């Protein structure tokens, strides 16, 4: 059975990036979340609330930023 997981990010605020860099970061976020979800051994927890604000993350590149955000999101969803 194939499981379906949907993560909706209503607003992604990327300060200090050009539009092209922001697109790279967003693509890296999506790619990394997909990887994390496909490698997960346990089912993620059920949605507990409609809104959650995660702490700010820092990175040295747009791709690194996307990966860092994905890690923060998955840390909340996957635990």
QUICORHU-V622399 format. One record per pair of residues at least 12 apart in sequence whose C-alpha atoms are under 10 Angstrom apart, sorted by the first residue. I is the first residue (numbers start at 1). J is the second residue. D is the distance in whole Angstrom. If there is no record, write none. Layout:
I,J,D + I,J,D
//
This chain:
3,38,10 + 3,43,9 + 4,37,10 + 5,34,9 + 5,37,8 + 5,38,10 + 5,43,9 + 5,44,9 + 6,37,10 + 7,30,10 + 7,33,9 + 7,34,10 + 7,47,10 + 7,73,9 + 7,74,10 + 7,77,9 + 9,51,10 + 9,52,10 + 9,73,9 + 10,51,9 + 12,26,8 + 12,69,9 + 13,56,10 + 14,26,9 + 14,56,10 + 14,62,9 + 14,65,9 + 14,66,10 + 17,61,10 + 17,62,8 + 18,62,10 + 20,62,9 + 21,61,8 + 21,62,6 + 21,63,8 + 21,65,10 + 22,62,7 + 22,63,9 + 22,65,9 + 22,66,9 + 23,62,8 + 23,63,10 + 23,66,10 + 24,61,9 + 24,62,6 + 24,63,6 + 24,64,10 + 24,65,9 + 24,66,8 + 25,61,8 + 25,62,4 + 25,63,5 + 25,64,7 + 25,65,6 + 25,66,4 + 25,67,8 + 25,68,10 + 25,69,9 + 26,62,8 + 26,63,8 + 26,65,9 + 26,66,6 + 26,67,9 + 26,69,9 + 26,70,10 + 27,62,9 + 27,63,8 + 27,66,7 + 27,67,9 + 28,62,8 + 28,63,5 + 28,64,8 + 28,65,8 + 28,66,5 + 28,67,6 + 28,68,9 + 28,69,9 + 28,70,8 + 29,62,10 + 29,63,8 + 29,64,9 + 29,65,8 + 29,66,4 + 29,67,5 + 29,68,8 + 29,69,6 + 29,70,5 + 29,71,9 + 29,73,9 + 30,66,8 + 30,67,9 + 30,69,10 + 30,70,7 + 31,66,9 + 31,67,8 + 31,70,9 + 32,63,10 + 32,66,8 + 32,67,6 + 32,68,9 + 32,69,9 + 32,70,6 + 32,71,8 + 32,74,9 + 33,66,9 + 33,67,8 + 33,69,9 + 33,70,5 + 33,71,8 + 33,72,10 + 33,73,8 + 33,74,7 + 34,70,9 + 34,74,10 + 35,70,10 + 36,70,8 + 36,71,8 + 36,74,7 + 36,75,10 + 36,78,9 + 37,74,8 + 37,77,10 + 37,78,8 + 40,74,10 + 40,78,8 + 41,78,10 + 42,78,8 + 42,79,9 + 43,77,10 + 43,78,7 + 43,79,9 + 44,74,9 + 44,75,10 + 44,76,9 + 44,77,6 + 44,78,5 + 44,79,7 + 45,76,9 + 45,77,6 + 45,78,6 + 45,79,7 + 46,77,8 + 46,78,10 + 47,77,8 + 48,77,10 + 52,73,10 + 52,76,9 + 53,73,10 + 54,69,9 + 54,72,7 + 54,73,7 + 54,76,8 + 55,69,9 + 55,72,8 + 55,73,10 + 56,68,10 + 56,69,8 + 56,72,9 + 57,69,7 + 57,71,10 + 57,72,8
//
